[in-house]
Amino acid sequence: MGSENKKKKNIHVLIIDDSEEDAVSIVEELRRNNFHPIYKRIDNSMSLIAELSQGNWDIVLSDYAIPQFKGMDILCAVKEIRQGIPFIFVSRTMDEVTAGAAMRAGAHDFFAKGNIVRLPMAIEREISEVEQHQMWKNAENKLHLIEERQNLLLKTAPMVLYTAHASVSFVRSWLSDNVQRITGFTAFAFYNDPDFWASRLHPEDKNHVLDTFQTVLVNGSFSVEYRWQCADGSWRWFLDQAVLIRENENRLEMVGSWLDISEQKKLESQFRQSQKMEAVGRLAAGVAHDFNNLLTAISGYAELAERGVEDSDPVNEDIKEVRNCVTRAASLTRQLLAFSRKQVLMPEVLNLNNIIKDMQNMARRIIGEDIELISHYDTDLGKIKADSGQIEQVIMNLIVNARDAMPRGGKLVLQTANVVLDKKFQQLHPEVRVGSYVMLEVIDTGEGMTEETCSRLFEPFFTTKPLGKGSGLGLATVYGIIKQSEGYIYVESVLGKGSSFRIFLPLTMDAERNVERKEILPEASRGTETILVVEDENSVRDMARRILMKNGYDVLEAKNAGEALLICENHQKPIQFMLSDVVMPQLSGPDLAKRLAPLHPEMKVLYMTGYSEPDVLKSEVINKGKPIIYKPFTPEDLTKKIREVLQQEK
C-alpha cells in the first residue's frame, strides 16, 4: 500500500460542498485513478476566501447549489482571487443551459454527481494545461529577462554593434541604442543618409578606411582604426571590426562592432611621449657630460692664457670673450642636466606658499603692468621636500612662459592646493603613483597652444618663439626638475583662451628646518702638497696639472685607476691629496679611493664630475657627504676647493 501511494500523484483539492458524503466519493474516485488527493471541504464564502488566499491548491471542485452560496458567485470569487486555477463544477442540479453559461463564465468543465468516472481524466488534463502554461510563462519571463539584460548591456557597452549592407556602400542597416551615447547621433542619422558615416571620417584616414572595408568581400573580415567626428565636433578614435555573412547570392551583410579607443590612444601617445622624453634626456645628459669636460678645459686654458698676457694686449679682450662664452655655455649645460634629471639637488622641507610669496615682487617686475597677477593660497598647504633654488627656477620659468603667451596683457594666476591623486587619475596618467600631493597651478589667459605644440612643449630646444627670442630650454628645465623631484607636470591649453600648467609634488611629513648655510673660505689658493690627478679626459687632466703646478703643488697624474694604483704603490713619499673623476673606465673614483686608503691613509679626496651619475654619486659621494666639484669649473674654483678640503679635519 505504501509503495502504491508513492507512485500516485499528489494533488491538492479544494472541495466546495455542503455534503461530506459527496466530497468523500469524489476523493475515493481520485484515489482509484492514480491520484493521492490532499483535500479540504468548505461550504461558506469566508472559508473560501481564506483558503484561496493562503492555501496552495491545484484545483477547485464545487457544487453548484449550496445554501446561501450560489455556484456562479463561487466561480467569480475563485477567478478573482486565484486567476488561472482550474475550476470544475460537480453538481446534481446543473442542466446544459446552466453548464454552458458556467463554461462561458470561466469554468473549465462540469460533471453530474453520480457520474464522475471521467472526472480524474478531466483533472489530469486541466493540471497538465496549468503546468504547460506555467512552463511557457517561465520561459517568457526568462526571455524577457534576457532581453532586458541584453538591452542594458547594449545601452551601457563601450562599443556600438551594427549590421551593414556589404553590397550597398556599407550602409548601416541596424545600430545598437548606445550609438547616441557614444557619438551624439541617433541611429536614424545613419539610416536616413547613406553617406553620413563616410562623410565624418577624418580626411587623413578616409581613403585607408574605405579601402580596408573593401577587403571584407575577399577576406571575410576586417579590423581598422580611424578617427570619426562626433556630434560635439570632437574627433574620437574607433576600432571597427566586422565579419561578412552571406545570406544569399544577392545579399551580403556585415556584422560588426565600433569600439571607442580614444582613451587608449591617449595613453599610448603619453607612453610614446614619455619614452621619447626619456631618450632625449639620456642624450642630453651624455652631451652635457662631454660638453662640461670640454668647457672645463677651455675655461682653464683661457685663464692660463690670460695670466700670460698683459692687460693692454688686444688678445686679452679675446680671451675674456672666450671665458664669457664658456659661462653662457655652462648655463646651457646646467639646463640640459636639469631636463635629463642628472643634476645634484639639495632637498629640504619647504612650504610652497612661502616661496611664491617671496617671489611675487620679482614676478610683477617681470610680467609688466599690463598683466594682472592673482594668487590663491591654500592656507593649510602641506610641505614638500625639494631643492628651493630649483623650485624657484621652475616658478620663474613658468611665469616667463606665461608672460610671453600674453603679448597684449591678461591675467596670470598662481594657486596652490592639497590634492590626492587617486586610481581614477592614474587611469588617465599611468605614470602617476597614487597618494597625497601639493599642487601648484599656473594659469594664463594668453594665446593658447595646439595639441601638437603641447605634445612637444618639454622637449629641449623646441620653441614657438621667433629666432633669437629663446633657447627652448626653459620648459625642458622645468620638466627635468619636477621629474627629479619625484613630481609630475601636465599642461592643458586651448587656442585663444590660454594655458594651465599643473605641478604635483609629493607631500612630505618631515618637519621643516631652518638650515644656516655658511661658506667656508680657504686661507689661500696656493700650496706645496703632493696631489694625484686621476682623469680619463686628457684635456681636463692636463689643464688641472698645469693649474696646480702654477699654484705650487707637486702633481702626479693618471688617466685611469690602474695607473693611479701603480703610481701610489711606487711613490715613496706621502700623497696628501687626490683629485679624481667619479666615473672612469675599470674602476670608479670612490672605489679607487678605498683601494688607496691603506697605502696613503693621510690622503684627502676631492671628486669632480660633469653630471650626477645616480648609482655612484648618490650612494658613494652625495649621501656620504664627500667633497665634490662640478664641471665646468674655473682654475680659481678648483684651487679654492682644494684648499678648503685640505684645511678640513679628517
BELZI-V31922 format. One record per residue. N is the residue number from 1. RES is the residue in three letters. PSI is psi in degrees with one decimal (999 if undefined). D_CENTER is the distance of its C-alpha to the mean C-alpha in whole Angstrom. Layout:
n,res,psi,d_center
N,RES,PSI,D_CENTER
N,RES,PSI,D_CENTER
This chain:
n,res,psi,d_center
1,MET,-43.7,74
2,GLY,-38.1,71
3,SER,-40.1,70
4,GLU,-40.8,71
5,ASN,-34.6,69
6,LYS,-32.4,66
7,LYS,-22.6,66
8,LYS,151.9,67
9,LYS,124.4,64
10,ASN,140.4,63
11,ILE,132.8,64
12,HIS,115.9,63
13,VAL,126.2,66
14,LEU,116.4,67
15,ILE,124.1,71
16,ILE,104.3,72
17,ASP,143.5,76
18,ASP,2.0,79
19,SER,114.5,80
20,GLU,-35.0,79
21,GLU,-44.9,82
22,ASP,-38.1,80
23,ALA,-41.8,77
24,VAL,-39.2,78
25,SER,-36.1,79
26,ILE,-44.8,76
27,VAL,-42.2,74
28,GLU,-39.5,77
29,GLU,-38.8,76
30,LEU,-39.7,73
31,ARG,-33.5,73
32,ARG,-12.9,76
33,ASN,46.5,73
34,ASN,23.3,70
35,PHE,150.4,68
36,HIS,87.4,68
37,PRO,134.0,68
38,ILE,110.7,67
39,TYR,167.0,68
40,LYS,137.1,69
41,ARG,133.3,72
42,ILE,163.7,72
43,ASP,21.4,74
44,ASN,162.7,73
45,SER,-35.9,70
46,MET,-44.7,69
47,SER,-37.2,68
48,LEU,-47.5,67
49,ILE,-43.1,64
50,ALA,-44.7,63
51,GLU,-40.3,63
52,LEU,-31.1,61
53,SER,-31.2,59
54,GLN,-35.4,58
55,GLY,154.4,60
56,ASN,75.2,58
57,TRP,140.8,61
58,ASP,-28.4,61
59,ILE,151.6,64
60,VAL,125.2,66
61,LEU,126.0,70
62,SER,139.8,72
63,ASP,156.0,76
64,TYR,-28.2,77
65,ALA,102.0,79
66,ILE,136.6,79
67,PRO,128.9,81
68,GLN,23.3,79
69,PHE,91.3,76
70,LYS,147.4,76
71,GLY,-44.1,74
72,MET,-33.3,72
73,ASP,-38.4,71
74,ILE,-46.0,70
75,LEU,-46.3,68
76,CYS,-40.6,66
77,ALA,-42.3,65
78,VAL,-44.6,64
79,LYS,-32.3,62
80,GLU,-39.6,60
81,ILE,-42.6,59
82,ARG,73.7,58
83,GLN,133.2,58
84,GLY,-15.7,58
85,ILE,133.7,60
86,PRO,139.6,63
87,PHE,124.3,66
88,ILE,131.3,70
89,PHE,135.8,73
90,VAL,104.1,76
91,SER,154.5,79
92,ARG,-15.6,83
93,THR,-4.2,83
94,MET,132.3,81
95,ASP,-176.7,82
96,GLU,-35.2,81
97,VAL,-45.9,80
98,THR,-41.4,78
99,ALA,-41.2,76
100,GLY,-42.8,75
101,ALA,-38.6,74
102,ALA,-40.2,72
103,MET,-39.9,70
104,ARG,-28.1,69
105,ALA,-10.6,68
106,GLY,-1.1,66
107,ALA,147.0,68
108,HIS,-22.9,67
109,ASP,173.2,71
110,PHE,149.5,74
111,PHE,149.2,77
112,ALA,137.8,80
113,LYS,139.7,81
114,GLY,-9.9,83
115,ASN,63.6,82
116,ILE,27.2,78
117,VAL,-37.7,78
118,ARG,-2.6,75
119,LEU,-45.0,73
120,PRO,-38.3,71
121,MET,-40.2,70
122,ALA,-40.5,69
123,ILE,-43.2,67
124,GLU,-43.4,66
125,ARG,-46.3,65
126,GLU,-41.5,63
127,ILE,-39.3,61
128,SER,-41.4,60
129,GLU,-38.5,59
130,VAL,-44.4,57
131,GLU,-40.8,55
132,GLN,-41.6,55
133,HIS,-38.9,53
134,GLN,-38.0,51
135,MET,-45.0,50
136,TRP,-39.6,49
137,LYS,-42.9,48
138,ASN,-41.1,45
139,ALA,-41.9,44
140,GLU,-40.9,44
141,ASN,-42.3,42
142,LYS,-42.7,39
143,LEU,-41.4,39
144,HIS,-39.6,38
145,LEU,-42.0,36
146,ILE,-43.1,34
147,GLU,-40.9,34
148,GLU,-43.8,33
149,ARG,-39.9,30
150,GLN,-44.0,30
151,ASN,-39.3,30
152,LEU,-42.1,27
153,LEU,-42.5,25
154,LEU,-34.6,25
155,LYS,-33.6,25
156,THR,-9.2,21
157,ALA,148.7,20
158,PRO,-2.6,17
159,MET,147.2,20
160,VAL,129.9,24
161,LEU,146.1,27
162,TYR,161.1,30
163,THR,150.0,33
164,ALA,151.2,35
165,HIS,109.3,38
166,ALA,-21.0,38
167,SER,-2.0,41
168,VAL,66.0,41
169,SER,26.8,38
170,PHE,35.5,36
171,VAL,132.9,36
172,ARG,127.8,34
173,SER,-18.0,36
174,TRP,141.8,34
175,LEU,141.4,30
176,SER,155.9,29
177,ASP,-24.2,28
178,ASN,0.7,25
179,VAL,-34.3,25
180,GLN,-38.1,26
181,ARG,-36.5,23
182,ILE,-39.0,21
183,THR,-19.3,23
184,GLY,-7.0,25
185,PHE,144.8,28
186,THR,164.1,30
187,ALA,-29.6,32
188,PHE,-27.1,35
189,ALA,-34.6,34
190,PHE,-37.6,33
191,TYR,-39.5,36
192,ASN,-24.6,39
193,ASP,108.5,38
194,PRO,-26.0,38
195,ASP,5.1,36
196,PHE,-51.2,33
197,TRP,-49.1,31
198,ALA,-31.6,32
199,SER,-18.6,32
200,ARG,9.9,29
201,LEU,146.0,27
202,HIS,135.8,26
203,PRO,-34.3,29
204,GLU,-18.4,28
205,ASP,-18.4,27
206,LYS,-53.1,30
207,ASN,-43.1,32
208,HIS,-41.9,30
209,VAL,-47.7,29
210,LEU,-37.3,33
211,ASP,-38.7,34
212,THR,-40.2,31
213,PHE,-35.3,32
214,GLN,-26.2,36
215,THR,-17.0,35
216,VAL,-29.0,35
217,LEU,-23.0,39
218,VAL,-46.7,39
219,ASN,-19.8,36
220,GLY,-5.2,36
221,SER,168.1,32
222,PHE,164.3,29
223,SER,125.3,26
224,VAL,144.4,24
225,GLU,140.4,21
226,TYR,166.1,22
227,ARG,139.2,21
228,TRP,137.0,23
229,GLN,119.6,24
230,CYS,178.4,23
231,ALA,-30.1,26
232,ASP,5.1,24
233,GLY,-8.7,24
234,SER,149.8,21
235,TRP,119.2,20
236,ARG,145.6,18
237,TRP,134.5,17
238,PHE,142.7,19
239,LEU,115.3,20
240,ASP,120.6,24
241,GLN,138.7,25
242,ALA,158.8,29
243,VAL,154.7,32
244,LEU,134.6,36
245,ILE,123.8,38
246,ARG,99.6,42
247,GLU,-41.3,44
248,ASN,-175.5,47
249,GLU,-28.0,48
250,ASN,-7.7,48
251,ARG,116.2,45
252,LEU,132.1,41
253,GLU,143.7,38
254,MET,142.0,34
255,VAL,122.2,32
256,GLY,-177.7,28
257,SER,154.3,25
258,TRP,98.5,23
259,LEU,128.2,19
260,ASP,113.0,16
261,ILE,24.8,14
262,SER,-44.6,13
263,GLU,-38.7,9
264,GLN,-42.2,10
265,LYS,-38.5,12
266,LYS,-43.6,10
267,LEU,-39.8,7
268,GLU,-42.0,11
269,SER,-42.2,12
270,GLN,-40.0,10
271,PHE,-44.5,11
272,ARG,-40.6,14
273,GLN,-40.9,15
274,SER,-42.4,14
275,GLN,-41.6,16
276,LYS,-44.1,19
277,MET,-36.3,18
278,GLU,-43.0,19
279,ALA,-43.9,22
280,VAL,-37.2,23
281,GLY,-43.7,23
282,ARG,-40.8,25
283,LEU,-45.6,27
284,ALA,-40.5,28
285,ALA,-42.9,28
286,GLY,-43.2,31
287,VAL,-45.4,33
288,ALA,-40.6,33
289,HIS,-50.1,34
290,ASP,-38.1,37
291,PHE,-38.1,38
292,ASN,-36.5,38
293,ASN,-45.6,41
294,LEU,-42.9,43
295,LEU,-36.0,42
296,THR,-45.3,44
297,ALA,-45.1,47
298,ILE,-46.1,47
299,SER,-42.4,47
300,GLY,-47.4,50
301,TYR,-35.0,52
302,ALA,-40.8,52
303,GLU,-37.9,53
304,LEU,-40.5,56
305,ALA,-37.9,57
306,GLU,-34.6,57
307,ARG,-26.5,59
308,GLY,9.7,62
309,VAL,136.4,62
310,GLU,150.3,65
311,ASP,-29.7,63
312,SER,-10.7,65
313,ASP,129.2,64
314,PRO,-26.4,62
315,VAL,-26.7,60
316,ASN,-37.6,59
317,GLU,-38.4,57
318,ASP,-39.8,55
319,ILE,-41.1,54
320,LYS,-38.4,53
321,GLU,-36.4,50
322,VAL,-44.3,49
323,ARG,-35.4,48
324,ASN,-41.2,46
325,CYS,-37.2,44
326,VAL,-41.6,43
327,THR,-44.0,42
328,ARG,-39.8,40
329,ALA,-37.7,39
330,ALA,-35.8,38
331,SER,-40.2,36
332,LEU,-41.5,34
333,THR,-34.2,33
334,ARG,-38.4,32
335,GLN,-38.3,29
336,LEU,-40.4,28
337,LEU,-35.3,28
338,ALA,-44.9,26
339,PHE,-43.1,24
340,SER,1.6,24
341,ARG,38.2,23
342,LYS,15.2,27
343,GLN,159.9,29
344,VAL,124.5,30
345,LEU,151.5,29
346,MET,81.2,31
347,PRO,144.4,28
348,GLU,162.8,30
349,VAL,125.1,29
350,LEU,153.4,29
351,ASN,113.8,28
352,LEU,-33.1,26
353,ASN,-43.6,29
354,ASN,-39.3,32
355,ILE,-45.5,31
356,ILE,-42.0,30
357,LYS,-40.9,33
358,ASP,-25.1,35
359,MET,-3.0,34
360,GLN,-42.9,35
361,ASN,-42.4,38
362,MET,-40.5,37
363,ALA,-41.0,34
364,ARG,-37.3,37
365,ARG,-34.6,39
366,ILE,-43.1,37
367,ILE,-22.5,35
368,GLY,175.0,39
369,GLU,-19.3,40
370,ASP,1.3,39
371,ILE,125.4,35
372,GLU,126.3,35
373,LEU,122.1,33
374,ILE,133.0,31
375,SER,134.5,30
376,HIS,115.5,28
377,TYR,137.6,28
378,ASP,112.1,26
379,THR,-19.8,30
380,ASP,33.8,28
381,LEU,136.9,26
382,GLY,175.7,25
383,LYS,155.0,25
384,ILE,162.6,24
385,LYS,108.0,25
386,ALA,173.3,25
387,ASP,117.4,28
388,SER,-41.0,30
389,GLY,-39.8,31
390,GLN,-38.6,28
391,ILE,-38.7,26
392,GLU,-39.5,29
393,GLN,-39.8,29
394,VAL,-50.4,25
395,ILE,-43.1,26
396,MET,-43.5,29
397,ASN,-39.0,28
398,LEU,-37.0,25
399,ILE,-45.1,28
400,VAL,-41.2,30
401,ASN,-41.9,28
402,ALA,-40.8,28
403,ARG,-44.7,31
404,ASP,-23.4,32
405,ALA,-7.0,29
406,MET,66.2,32
407,PRO,-22.5,35
408,ARG,19.7,37
409,GLY,173.4,36
410,GLY,-151.6,33
411,LYS,138.3,31
412,LEU,120.1,29
413,VAL,127.5,27
414,LEU,122.5,26
415,GLN,147.1,24
416,THR,155.8,23
417,ALA,153.6,21
418,ASN,131.0,20
419,VAL,159.7,16
420,VAL,120.3,14
421,LEU,112.1,10
422,ASP,-172.0,10
423,LYS,-35.9,8
424,LYS,-42.1,7
425,PHE,-36.5,6
426,GLN,-31.0,4
427,GLN,-34.0,2
428,LEU,-27.0,3
429,HIS,83.6,4
430,PRO,-21.8,4
431,GLU,-11.5,7
432,VAL,139.9,8
433,ARG,128.4,10
434,VAL,136.6,10
435,GLY,-170.4,14
436,SER,137.5,16
437,TYR,161.3,17
438,VAL,128.4,19
439,MET,136.1,18
440,LEU,124.3,20
441,GLU,130.5,20
442,VAL,114.4,23
443,ILE,134.3,23
444,ASP,157.4,26
445,THR,38.0,28
446,GLY,-150.9,29
447,GLU,-19.8,28
448,GLY,175.7,25
449,MET,156.7,23
450,THR,165.6,22
451,GLU,-38.3,19
452,GLU,-42.8,20
453,THR,-43.4,22
454,CYS,-36.5,18
455,SER,-20.3,17
456,ARG,5.9,20
457,LEU,-34.2,21
458,PHE,8.2,20
459,GLU,138.4,22
460,PRO,138.2,26
461,PHE,5.2,28
462,PHE,126.7,27
463,THR,147.9,28
464,THR,1.9,29
465,LYS,157.2,32
466,PRO,159.4,36
467,LEU,130.5,37
468,GLY,-3.4,38
469,LYS,-5.7,36
470,GLY,150.0,33
471,SER,-17.3,32
472,GLY,17.6,29
473,LEU,-8.1,28
474,GLY,-54.9,27
475,LEU,-28.3,23
476,ALA,-39.2,23
477,THR,-43.8,25
478,VAL,-47.4,22
479,TYR,-47.6,19
480,GLY,-42.0,21
481,ILE,-44.7,22
482,ILE,-42.7,19
483,LYS,-41.6,17
484,GLN,-23.7,21
485,SER,12.0,21
486,GLU,31.4,17
487,GLY,-171.4,16
488,TYR,149.1,13
489,ILE,135.0,14
490,TYR,149.6,13
491,VAL,138.9,16
492,GLU,135.1,16
493,SER,146.3,20
494,VAL,128.5,22
495,LEU,129.7,25
496,GLY,-6.3,28
497,LYS,-16.4,26
498,GLY,-173.7,25
499,SER,157.7,22
500,SER,122.3,19
501,PHE,122.8,18
502,ARG,125.3,16
503,ILE,132.5,17
504,PHE,119.8,15
505,LEU,137.6,18
506,PRO,136.9,18
507,LEU,135.6,20
508,THR,147.1,23
509,MET,2.9,26
510,ASP,152.2,29
511,ALA,144.1,32
512,GLU,134.6,32
513,ARG,141.5,35
514,ASN,107.8,38
515,VAL,123.9,39
516,GLU,117.7,42
517,ARG,121.7,42
518,LYS,131.0,45
519,GLU,124.7,46
520,ILE,115.5,48
521,LEU,128.7,51
522,PRO,153.3,53
523,GLU,-34.0,57
524,ALA,164.5,57
525,SER,-11.5,56
526,ARG,160.8,58
527,GLY,175.6,59
528,THR,5.1,61
529,GLU,163.4,59
530,THR,126.8,58
531,ILE,130.2,55
532,LEU,120.0,53
533,VAL,119.3,50
534,VAL,109.9,48
535,GLU,128.6,46
536,ASP,-13.0,45
537,GLU,114.2,45
538,ASN,-44.8,48
539,SER,-39.7,48
540,VAL,-43.0,47
541,ARG,-44.4,49
542,ASP,-42.1,52
543,MET,-46.5,51
544,ALA,-41.9,51
545,ARG,-46.0,54
546,ARG,-40.7,56
547,ILE,-45.9,55
548,LEU,-38.7,55
549,MET,-38.1,59
550,LYS,-21.8,60
551,ASN,17.3,59
552,GLY,-3.1,61
553,TYR,152.1,59
554,ASP,121.4,60
555,VAL,130.6,57
556,LEU,140.4,56
557,GLU,145.5,53
558,ALA,141.4,51
559,LYS,-5.3,49
560,ASN,176.3,47
561,ALA,-34.7,47
562,GLY,-46.4,50
563,GLU,-39.2,52
564,ALA,-40.5,51
565,LEU,-43.1,52
566,LEU,-43.1,56
567,ILE,-45.1,57
568,CYS,-33.4,56
569,GLU,-33.5,58
570,ASN,-15.7,61
571,HIS,118.3,61
572,GLN,-25.9,64
573,LYS,163.2,63
574,PRO,146.3,60
575,ILE,107.9,57
576,GLN,-19.9,56
577,PHE,144.7,52
578,MET,127.2,50
579,LEU,114.3,47
580,SER,141.3,45
581,ASP,153.9,42
582,VAL,-53.0,39
583,VAL,120.7,38
584,MET,161.5,40
585,PRO,149.6,41
586,GLN,-56.0,42
587,LEU,135.3,42
588,SER,164.0,40
589,GLY,-50.7,42
590,PRO,-38.7,41
591,ASP,-36.6,42
592,LEU,-42.2,45
593,ALA,-38.4,46
594,LYS,-39.6,46
595,ARG,-31.6,48
596,LEU,-16.8,51
597,ALA,-43.5,51
598,PRO,-30.0,54
599,LEU,-38.6,56
600,HIS,77.2,55
601,PRO,-21.4,54
602,GLU,-8.2,55
603,MET,128.0,53
604,LYS,158.5,50
605,VAL,137.4,47
606,LEU,124.3,45
607,TYR,149.5,42
608,MET,149.2,41
609,THR,156.4,38
610,GLY,-20.7,36
611,TYR,170.8,32
612,SER,97.3,31
613,GLU,115.0,30
614,PRO,-39.2,28
615,ASP,-35.0,29
616,VAL,-53.4,33
617,LEU,-48.2,33
618,LYS,-38.2,31
619,SER,-37.3,33
620,GLU,-20.4,36
621,VAL,-63.5,37
622,ILE,-52.1,34
623,ASN,-25.9,34
624,LYS,5.1,38
625,GLY,28.3,39
626,LYS,147.9,41
627,PRO,141.4,42
628,ILE,146.5,40
629,ILE,137.9,41
630,TYR,133.7,38
631,LYS,147.2,39
632,PRO,144.9,41
633,PHE,157.5,43
634,THR,162.0,47
635,PRO,-39.0,50
636,GLU,-41.6,51
637,ASP,-44.3,47
638,LEU,-50.1,48
639,THR,-37.1,51
640,LYS,-41.9,50
641,LYS,-37.9,48
642,ILE,-43.9,50
643,ARG,-38.2,53
644,GLU,-44.7,50
645,VAL,-40.1,49
646,LEU,-31.3,53
647,GLN,-13.4,54
648,GLN,147.7,51
649,GLU,141.8,52
650,LYS,999,51
